[in-house]
Amino acid sequence: DIKYEYFQLESIAADTHKLIKFVSADQFNRPIRKSASLMANYTTVYFYEFGYQGTVSADGDREYEGTGHAEDLSYYFVADSNYTATDLKVSETMVLLWSNFAKYGNPTPSPIPL
């Protein structure tokens, strides 16, 4: 049933895009949701999903839809001058949200303009 949901009758290796979606759901999303569900019994849980598609990508290529694993790291540590004004604003906002979470246990203890 799971194989059919993602690949229908095709071979798993026939379509890289479908394989990426399957692995993302199975190896990332499912265990994250399970962990969050278990932790929510004891504390407030926040989900974090990086979906910004700026000019800087993890591998320098935008062959696939969406953002790549660990692509957000490029926005925590601005390394060069190839960033646009929007990229820099995203970086600044991300650092603020994570700093707030570290300080207060809440990424938005007060409203922030986005």
GROMACS elastic network, one bead per residue, 0.5 to 0.9 nm:
[ bonds ]
;  ai    aj funct       b0    kb
    1     4     6  0.51009   500
    1     5     6  0.61072   500
    1     6     6  0.89307   500
    2     5     6  0.50727   500
    2     6     6  0.66796   500
    2     7     6  0.85343   500
    2    22     6  0.88806   500
    3     6     6  0.55473   500
    3     7     6  0.57143   500
    3     8     6  0.67817   500
    3     9     6  0.83685   500
    3    12     6  0.77839   500
    3    22     6  0.85636   500
    4     7     6  0.51402   500
    4     9     6  0.64366   500
    4    10     6  0.84153   500
    5     8     6  0.60717   500
    6    12     6  0.86276   500
    6    18     6  0.63072   500
    6    19     6  0.77766   500
    6    21     6  0.77773   500
    6    22     6  0.63486   500
    7    10     6  0.54348   500
    7    11     6  0.70189   500
    7    12     6  0.63396   500
    7    14     6  0.86234   500
    7    15     6  0.81523   500
    7    18     6  0.66917   500
    7    19     6  0.80361   500
    7    22     6  0.87612   500
    8    11     6  0.84747   500
    9    12     6  0.89115   500
   10    13     6  0.81769   500
   10    14     6  0.64401   500
   10    15     6  0.82278   500
   11    14     6  0.51975   500
   11    15     6  0.79433   500
   12    15     6  0.68970   500
   12    16     6  0.83424   500
   12    18     6  0.79893   500
   12    19     6  0.64969   500
   13    16     6  0.66749   500
   13    18     6  0.88751   500
   13    19     6  0.71008   500
   14    18     6  0.85275   500
   14    19     6  0.84276   500
   15    18     6  0.54776   500
   15    19     6  0.63281   500
   15    20     6  0.88000   500
   16    20     6  0.61254   500
   16    21     6  0.86991   500
   17    20     6  0.51549   500
   17    21     6  0.64026   500
   17    22     6  0.87468   500
   17    64     6  0.73082   500
   17    65     6  0.85998   500
   18    21     6  0.51159   500
   18    22     6  0.62030   500
   18    23     6  0.86556   500
   19    22     6  0.50576   500
   19    23     6  0.60934   500
   19    24     6  0.84184   500
   20    23     6  0.52132   500
   20    24     6  0.59658   500
   20    25     6  0.85493   500
   21    24     6  0.51119   500
   21    25     6  0.61828   500
   21    26     6  0.85687   500
   22    25     6  0.52145   500
   22    26     6  0.60227   500
   22    27     6  0.82478   500
   23    26     6  0.50561   500
   23    27     6  0.54260   500
   23    28     6  0.73445   500
   23    29     6  0.89889   500
   24    27     6  0.55584   500
   24    28     6  0.51379   500
   24    29     6  0.62646   500
   24    30     6  0.85327   500
   25    28     6  0.57503   500
   25    30     6  0.59381   500
   25    31     6  0.88210   500
   26    29     6  0.62812   500
   26    30     6  0.55028   500
   26    31     6  0.75088   500
   27    30     6  0.65533   500
   27    31     6  0.66385   500
   27    32     6  0.86811   500
   28    31     6  0.58879   500
   28    32     6  0.61007   500
   28    33     6  0.86645   500
   29    32     6  0.52015   500
   29    33     6  0.60912   500
   29    34     6  0.85864   500
   30    33     6  0.53162   500
   30    34     6  0.62266   500
   30    35     6  0.86867   500
   31    35     6  0.60300   500
   31    36     6  0.84704   500
   32    35     6  0.51573   500
   32    36     6  0.60727   500
   32    37     6  0.84812   500
   32    47     6  0.89833   500
   33    36     6  0.50854   500
   33    37     6  0.60105   500
   33    38     6  0.86377   500
   33    47     6  0.89397   500
   34    37     6  0.50839   500
   34    38     6  0.63084   500
   34    39     6  0.86836   500
   35    38     6  0.52020   500
   35    39     6  0.61357   500
   35    40     6  0.85009   500
   36    39     6  0.50668   500
   36    40     6  0.58960   500
   36    41     6  0.88885   500
   36    45     6  0.64485   500
   36    46     6  0.82343   500
   36    47     6  0.81115   500
   37    40     6  0.52120   500
   37    41     6  0.71323   500
   37    45     6  0.84523   500
   38    41     6  0.58046   500
   38    42     6  0.79313   500
   39    42     6  0.55735   500
   39    43     6  0.62821   500
   39    44     6  0.79151   500
   39    45     6  0.70342   500
   40    43     6  0.52071   500
   40    44     6  0.58301   500
   40    45     6  0.57478   500
   41    44     6  0.83336   500
   44   105     6  0.87899   500
   44   106     6  0.89221   500
   46   106     6  0.81378   500
   46   107     6  0.83902   500
   50    53     6  0.89017   500
   50    67     6  0.73151   500
   50    70     6  0.89546   500
   50    71     6  0.81149   500
   50    72     6  0.64120   500
   51    66     6  0.66279   500
   51    67     6  0.58688   500
   51    68     6  0.89759   500
   51    72     6  0.86444   500
   52    66     6  0.80239   500
   52    67     6  0.69567   500
   52    72     6  0.83456   500
   52    87     6  0.88669   500
   52    90     6  0.80755   500
   53    56     6  0.78482   500
   53    57     6  0.76139   500
   53    62     6  0.89202   500
   53    66     6  0.68065   500
   53    67     6  0.62056   500
   54    57     6  0.71264   500
   54    83     6  0.83401   500
   54    84     6  0.81676   500
   54    86     6  0.78230   500
   54    87     6  0.59894   500
   54    90     6  0.88893   500
   55    60     6  0.87992   500
   55    82     6  0.77729   500
   55    83     6  0.66507   500
   55    84     6  0.71513   500
   55    87     6  0.71596   500
   56    59     6  0.85898   500
   56    60     6  0.67803   500
   56    61     6  0.88531   500
   56    71     6  0.83654   500
   56    74     6  0.70697   500
   56    75     6  0.82887   500
   56    82     6  0.75772   500
   56    83     6  0.68766   500
   56    87     6  0.79512   500
   57    60     6  0.50179   500
   57    61     6  0.64891   500
   57    62     6  0.72562   500
   57    67     6  0.75632   500
   57    68     6  0.75524   500
   57    71     6  0.60405   500
   57    72     6  0.85305   500
   57    74     6  0.74339   500
   58    61     6  0.76925   500
   58    67     6  0.83072   500
   58    68     6  0.65144   500
   58    69     6  0.78640   500
   58    70     6  0.71160   500
   58    72     6  0.80593   500
   58    73     6  0.82048   500
   58    74     6  0.70030   500
   59    62     6  0.81806   500
   59    68     6  0.82651   500
   59    71     6  0.83045   500
   61    64     6  0.81405   500
   62    65     6  0.71204   500
   62    66     6  0.82845   500
   62    67     6  0.84550   500
   64    67     6  0.80192   500
   64    68     6  0.84392   500
   65    68     6  0.88134   500
   67    70     6  0.85282   500
   67    71     6  0.64122   500
   67    72     6  0.83383   500
   68    71     6  0.52241   500
   68    72     6  0.83041   500
   69    72     6  0.79191   500
   70    73     6  0.57026   500
   70    74     6  0.81048   500
   71    74     6  0.59559   500
   71    75     6  0.78496   500
   72    75     6  0.53787   500
   72    76     6  0.68194   500
   72    91     6  0.87899   500
   72    94     6  0.89318   500
   73    76     6  0.51581   500
   73    77     6  0.63837   500
   73    78     6  0.86892   500
   74    77     6  0.55741   500
   74    78     6  0.61426   500
   74    79     6  0.75216   500
   74    91     6  0.84930   500
   75    78     6  0.57091   500
   75    79     6  0.87183   500
   75    87     6  0.74661   500
   75    88     6  0.76613   500
   75    90     6  0.72668   500
   75    92     6  0.82533   500
   75    94     6  0.76198   500
   75    95     6  0.84598   500
   76    91     6  0.59214   500
   76    92     6  0.81310   500
   76    94     6  0.70786   500
   76    95     6  0.63270   500
   77    91     6  0.81785   500
   78    81     6  0.81650   500
   78    83     6  0.79423   500
   78    88     6  0.80589   500
   78    91     6  0.76727   500
   79    82     6  0.86158   500
   79    83     6  0.89568   500
   80    83     6  0.71924   500
   81    84     6  0.82241   500
   83    86     6  0.78581   500
   83    87     6  0.54870   500
   83    88     6  0.62931   500
   84    88     6  0.62832   500
   84    89     6  0.86549   500
   85    88     6  0.51352   500
   85    89     6  0.62509   500
   85    90     6  0.87128   500
   86    90     6  0.61783   500
   86    91     6  0.85284   500
   87    90     6  0.51357   500
   87    91     6  0.61750   500
   87    92     6  0.86610   500
   88    92     6  0.60896   500
   88    93     6  0.85652   500
   89    92     6  0.50274   500
   89    93     6  0.61099   500
   89    94     6  0.85221   500
   89   114     6  0.88924   500
   90    93     6  0.51483   500
   90    94     6  0.60881   500
   90    95     6  0.86352   500
   90   114     6  0.88531   500
   91    94     6  0.51686   500
   91    95     6  0.62295   500
   91    96     6  0.86093   500
   92    95     6  0.53055   500
   92    96     6  0.62554   500
   92    97     6  0.87666   500
   93    96     6  0.50354   500
   93    97     6  0.61625   500
   93    98     6  0.86720   500
   93   112     6  0.87587   500
   93   114     6  0.76685   500
   94    97     6  0.51206   500
   94    98     6  0.61796   500
   94    99     6  0.83965   500
   95    98     6  0.52841   500
   95    99     6  0.59011   500
   95   100     6  0.84254   500
   96    99     6  0.50859   500
   96   100     6  0.60170   500
   96   101     6  0.85319   500
   96   107     6  0.78643   500
   96   108     6  0.88745   500
   97   100     6  0.51586   500
   97   101     6  0.62172   500
   97   102     6  0.87354   500
   97   106     6  0.81958   500
   97   108     6  0.65115   500
   98   102     6  0.61875   500
   98   103     6  0.85967   500
   98   106     6  0.86427   500
   98   107     6  0.60850   500
   99   102     6  0.50801   500
   99   103     6  0.61022   500
   99   104     6  0.83675   500
   99   107     6  0.74386   500
  100   103     6  0.50781   500
  100   104     6  0.56079   500
  100   105     6  0.69801   500
  100   106     6  0.61078   500
  100   108     6  0.66518   500
  100   109     6  0.72048   500
  101   104     6  0.53842   500
  101   108     6  0.75643   500
  101   109     6  0.84511   500
  102   105     6  0.57747   500
  102   106     6  0.76838   500
  102   107     6  0.80052   500
  103   106     6  0.78986   500
  103   107     6  0.88494   500
  104   107     6  0.75356   500
  104   108     6  0.87979   500
  104   109     6  0.71293   500
  105   109     6  0.84377   500
  106   109     6  0.56140   500
  107   110     6  0.87263   500
  108   111     6  0.61178   500
  108   112     6  0.71019   500
  109   112     6  0.89470   500
